[in-house]
Amino acid sequence: MAGAKNHDYHILPPDIWPLVGSFSAFAMAIGGVRWMHDMAHGGLIFAIGTVAVALTFFSWWSNVIKEAHAGDHTPVVQLHLRYGMILFIASEVMFFVGWFWAWFDFSLFPQPIEMVDGVVTNYIGQDGAAALLQWPPKGIEVLNAFELPLLNTMILLCSGTTVTWAHHSLIHGDRKGLKTGLWLTILLGALFSCIQAYEYSVAPFPFAGINYSSAFYMATGFHGFHVLVGTIFLIVCLVRTYKGHFTPQQHFGFEAAAWYWHFVDVVWLFLFIVVYVWGGWGAPVH
């Protein structure tokens, strides 16, 4: 029969969302640039692009879920979806490598930073003509690594165990354990974000002006953003769980969320050791 499917792959039908997503991301980028340069309508363009990107995410992934329920996600398709998630996480790893690279460059080869007007704002142990470079910068108080950061470390480690419990329950058909594990993971993720927001509010150093604070907030802040994304990912999985979407044989959506959450856990462990403990060693504690 002409047109009959004789393979295990899923050929996608024409869809408008890739085109919409491309224009939305373009508008979001242009709007962000205009907004940061105080140009006309920059904030409005950025907001419209952001809403359009969110709509694209929702609609496109809704189509993916419908394809799964229609039986289009054969074992071969599921394998390739897993490959795609692995590559996505690998790209995220390289994203954080950039921030760790900046942190190590600043800490191992510390140099004072000059502002645009020529005023040096980061005196790293300079004493007259003799430059005794040190890290953290002279006069900087750091956060105590063994207070809020350690608490957040324990929270994320616990969340890693609860999401694993949820995954184990799903595989063995325990719907109650799946829901309980997801609820606990989401609550722990939200608690982490709240503690980090409070930590930022009491941090003894500014957001910008010196390399220590710039690298600190960029590395930990982007991790915090990933925690928020992961929490939303798990909330979607919880909603789908109550709708009965996942089965022990087919649950890639949940599996991808669990992988992403474990990635967030591992990155935080490196941040805690490198930024909070090693990066603040010997400096006055706030």
N, C-alpha and C positions, 0 to 999 in steps of 0.2 A: 504493500500500500504506500503510495507516494506521501511523503511527509511524516511517516511513522517514526517514532523515536526508537532508535536501536542502540542507545548508549546510556551510560550512567551519569552523564553531565547535564547540567541545567543551563539551557540557553535562555538568557534573559530577554524579555520582550522590550520594545522601545519604551523609554520612560523619560519624563520631563525633569525628574529631580536632579540628575547629574548636571544638567544645564543651569537649573535654578541655583543649585549649590555653588557652582562656579561663579556666577554673577553675584551671589550673596557674599561669598568670601571676598570677592574683589571690592564690593561696596564697603564691607567691614574694614578691609585694610586701608582703602583710600580715606574712609571716614576717620579711622584711627589716626592716620598721619595728619590730616587736616585739624583734627581735634587737638593733638599734641602741639601743633604749631599755631593754635588760636586763630585758625582760618574760618571763614564763614560756613555755617551749617555743618561743621565737622562732627560735632556730637550727634546731630540728628541723623546724618548719613551712617555713622557708626552704629547707632541704635537700630536703624532700619535693617542694616546688614546683619546685625546680631540676631534680631528676631527672625529674619529670613533664613539664616543658618540653622537656628533652632528648629524652625518649621521643616527645613529639609531633613535634618536628623530624624525628627519624629516620623515624617511621612515615609522616608526611604527605609528606615528600620521596621516600620509597620509592614511595608511590603515584604521585607525579608521574613518576618514572622508568618505572614500569610503564605509565603512560599513553603515554609517549613511545614505548616499544617496541611498544605495541599499535597505533600509527599514529594516535593521537588528536591529536598535535601537528602539525597542518597548518601550512602557511606563515602563515596568518592567526593561528593560536594562537601560533606562535613569535614573530611580530611583537609580539603583545600581551604575551608574557612579557618581551620586550626592553623594552617600554615600562615594565612593572612594575619591572624592575631599574634602569632609568634613574631612575625616581621614587624608588626606595629609596636610590640613591646620592645623589640630590639632597637627600633628608631627612638623610642622613649629613653632607653638606656643611654644612647649616644647624646641625647638632649641633655641629660644630667651629667654626662661626662664633661660637657662644656663648662658647666657651673663648677664642678669639682676641679677642673683644670684651672679656672680663674682663681679659685680659692687657694690651691697649691702654689700658683704663680705669685699671688700676693703675699702668701705667708712665708714661702721659701726664699723669695727675692723681693723683700719689702722695699718700696720706694715711696717718697712723699708724692702726693697728688696736688697739682696746681689747678685752681679754678680758671675760668676763662679770663677773668680780670687780672690774673697773675698772682693772686694771693694764695699762698700755700695754706691749705686747710688741714693737712694731715702731717703733723710733725712726728715722725716715727723715731723717737729717741734721739733727735738731733741736738747736739750741744755745740753751738758755735760752728767752727770749721770742721770739727770731727763729727762724722755721722755714724752713730752707733745704732744701726738699724735693728729693729725688734718687732716682734709680732706676739700678741696684738699691739696695735699702735700705742705709743705712750699716752697716758691719760685716759685710756678707754677702760671702762668697767664692763665686764662681761656677765652674761647670765650664768647662774649656778647650774652646771650641767646635771647635777644630782638632785635637783628639785623638780620644777615643771617639765624640763626635757626628759628626765628619767621617768616621770609619771606617764608622759605621753608615749614613751617607748614601751612601757608595760601595757598600756592600753592597746597599742597597735599589735603587739605580740599576742595579746588575748584575742583581738579581733581576727587574727590569722587562724587561731585555733577554732573559733566559732564558725568561720566560713568553711573551714575544712570539715567540721562536724556537719554543717548543712549539706555539703557535697556528699559526704559519706551517707547521710540519711537519704538523700535523693537516690543514690545508686541502689540502696537497699529498700526503696519503696516506703520509707518512713516520712510521710508528709508532715506530721507534727514536728518531728525533729528538724526537718527542712525549714519550716516556718520559724521555729524558735531560734535556730542558728542564724537565719537571715535577720530577724529582728534584733538579736543581740549584736551582730556585726554592724548593722546600721546605727544602732544607738552608740556603740563604741566609737564609730567613725565620727558621728556628730559631736560626741564628747571631746574627741581629739581636736576637732576644729575649734570648738569653743575655748579650750585651754590654750591653743596656739594664738587665738585672737587676744585673749587676756595677756598672754606672754608678750605679744607685740605692744600692747598698751602700756606695759610697765618696763619695757626694754630701756636700759640706760643710755643707749646711743641712737642717733638720728637715722632716718631712712637713707639719706644720701650725704654726700660731702666727703666721705672717707671710704677707702677701699674695703675696710673691714665690714662696715655696715652694709655697703652696696652688695658685696658678695654674700653676706649672711642673709639678707632679706630676699635676694634673688633665688638663692638655693632653697632655703626653707619655705619661701613664699610659693614658689612653683610646686614644691612638694605638697604644700597645703592645698593648692588648686587641684592637684591630682587626687588628693583625698576627697575633696568635694565631688569631683567627677566620678570617682569610684563609689562614693556613697549614693549618688544618683543612679549609677549603674545597678547597684544592689537593690535600690528601691524599686526600679523597674522590674528586676527579677522577682522581688517579693510580690508585686502586683500580678505578675504573670503566674506566680505560684498559686495564688488564690484563685486564678482563673483556670488552673489545671493544665497549664501549657507544657510543663516539663514531665518527661518520663525517664525511667532509668536508662532507656536505650537512646533517647534523643533529648539532649539538654545543652546544646552548644552555647546558647546564650548565657546560661548560668556558669558554665565552665569558663567562658571568656571573662566574665566578671570576677570569678575566683582567681584566675591567673593574674588579672590586672591588680587585684587587691594584694596578692602576695608580692607582686612587683613593688607596689607602694610600700609594703612592710620592709622589704630588703633595702630599698633606697633610704628609708628613714634610719635604719641601723647604721648605714655608712655615714649619713648626715650627723647622727648623734655622736659617733666616734670621732669623725674628722673635724666637724665644725664646732660642736659643743665641748667635747672633752679635750681633744688634742689642740684644736684651734684656739681655745681660750686658756690653755695651760699657763700658769704663772702670772696671769693678769689679775688685777683686783676684781673681786666678785661683788656684784650688785646686791 
